[in-house]
Amino acid sequence: MKILRLVMMLICSTSSILYAQDDLLGELSKQDSAQAIPVTATFKSTRVVNGQSVETMKKKHLDFRISHRFGRLNSGAYQFFGLDQATMRMGFEYGLTDDLMIGVGRSTSQKVYDFFGKYKLLKQSSGARNIPVSVTLFGGTGIATLNKELEFQDKLYYTAQVLIARKFGERLSLQLSPTFLHRNRPEVTGDEKVLLAVGIGGRFKLSKRVSLNGEYFYTAREKNTVNAPYYDSMSFGVDIETGGHVFQLHFTNSLGMIEKQFIGETAGTWGKGDIHYGFNISRTFSFDKKNKKKPTHE
Amino acid sequence: MKTYFFRMVLATLLGITLHSVQVSAQGGMFAATAGNTRFSASTPLENIEAENKKSQAILNTTNNEIAIRMNMRDFVFPNKLMQEHFNENYIESVKYPTATFSGKVDKAPDYTKDGQYDLSATGKFTVHGVTKERTINGKMKIEGGKITITSDFEVALVDHKIEVPSVVFVKIAQVIGVKSNYVLTPYKK
């Protein structure tokens, strides 16, 4: 009986070889099937609009970003609907590894130097390993140098975020961003040092190269009080990518472009038309010399 | 005693069958899993090149059938943003994950003899979900039980419905030059 079983097995294996010869492509795809496939491009940029996205810069890639926010649209024709006043942030971001990036920036508003790091903890994947979401950790600090009278530690603030995102198919990506913000000395005396917030953001691809983005940061505090005359930040934008550049055009009630400012100190409200037009331009440079070298070819 | 003899015969028969199966599989099938496929879409202004080091190839020397397969997401670009755009916008690798060729070597060489041959293969070439009947020229080198296949051919973007938007800063070539190099070794399942 044992032998009979062996014969059966042999017949089976022989027939499977014959089958393989019939369909070579099938044989190749069978060999290839057991892999985890990470999802790419949950967002087009390292920012949703103002807030950080789960994306990081890839290894040895440098991103040069210039961001502008203009004055309020409701400031009237005399101020050319806000375009007369511009604030900007200039930043450099660099990937140390494919999962870890660092960045520095300088904002004209409050003359802030900001420094941050971002680490991809978990990557949404399908296939052999199924991971439903991507998780990226963000930590940042900054020095507001506008008021020269202040002690050094009073100029500092800290931000920590856990960014959780999921790409639902090709078009839709959503992100949740729980945020912890600590100011050593809040701008308004009487404001709390610690601010907790949660951001919700997303993007919807209109076409292959254009996507619609939106985000809202809910802050755990009363809005527009004497001690904290602030509102929640809400922004909408369009991402347009053209080769090595990504253009982000947007409308937001926040003037600042760093977490401390747009989450903690948004003075305008959509209800009154305190809307700022703004844009980010980013250009990526690759310093990966190893990959640039042409492989030898026979 | 009778059963013992019977078992012996069966075992011998089995051994022969097993042996012959192995020989035909070894003699007939050659495959590569780490083949090299490169393409260049460069223009005088911009260097656009990518390399796939995980291309698969399989050749059946008994009936001259050949198949090539590669995952588009395995193409590595020096510039990762370009790589993302290649996957997201041009080749749409989620929708069309692979490029394949499946066909026959037109004039088969003597696979048992070492040597170098100029050859062509004709079959179905699929990129971006569009299949074209093509004859691709290449070289085959047989040496020490290995078969090295190299080819150098062109792919026109328009043939495979790969759209290039009119407003791009980085222009890419309309015809892509592809070079491949696969070293096939005897293939056992």
Interface residues (C-beta under 8 A of the other chain):
Chain A: I3 L6 V7 L10 S13 T14 S16 I17 A20 Q21 L24 L25 E27 L28 S29 Q31 D32 I37 T40 A41 K58 K59 H61 E170 K208 R209 E241 T242 G243 G244 H245 T284 S286 D288 N291 K292 K294 P295 H297 E298
Chain B: R7 L10 A11 L14 T17 L18 V21 A25 G28 M29 A31 T33 N36 R38 E49 E51 Q56 A57 I58 N60 T62 N63 E65 I66 A67 R69 N71 R73 V76 F77 P78 N79 K80 L81 M82 E84 H85 N87 E88 N89 E92 V94 K95 T98 T100 S102 T148 T150 P165 V167 V168 F169 V170 K179 N181 K189
